[in-house]
Amino acid sequence: MIRARIRDMLPQGNFEVLEAQDGAEGLQLIRQVHPNLVLMDFLMPRMNGWEVLQQLQQDATLWDIPLVVMSGRKEEVTEHVTEPFEYFEFVGKPFERHDLVEAIRSAMAKARQRASKPAPAPVAAGSSAEVAELKQRLKTVEEELASLKRQMGQLVTFIKQRLQ
């Protein structure tokens, strides 16, 4: 229903609209077709917008496709990507036709700027495993830090009691 509403908002033109039901299907379609523009919701089943965005940025053949990301909650997007959004244009839901058209124009301008820069270096194989390992290490360090803070608080309390 949302996809149909957005399709109806698009300006008239000689172009084909392709649709995907989720992020994984959308990414597969993008890789097959290499479209001139991608409109995607940030919250999607199977693969969310953040995951699709990362895949597009890591692929030198796809990284300069104009991209419009939509969400009813901008804070979900800014959790992953800080503003200003350099790689894509954001449009908050609900939006009107003129908002969508302006977001498309802006996304295309951003893509032209990216196209003038060198493509990103491919990500080394296994890097996601490295990231997962680093995240686990960070979690362990954070847990140890929290434990040390508790112990320090107990020590300060003990010393204050002894001094009184």
Summary of the structure (lengths in Angstrom):
residues: 164
radius of gyration: 22.1
end to end distance: 69.6
largest distance: 82.9
contacts: 391
relative contact order: 0.10
helix: 55%
strand: 8%
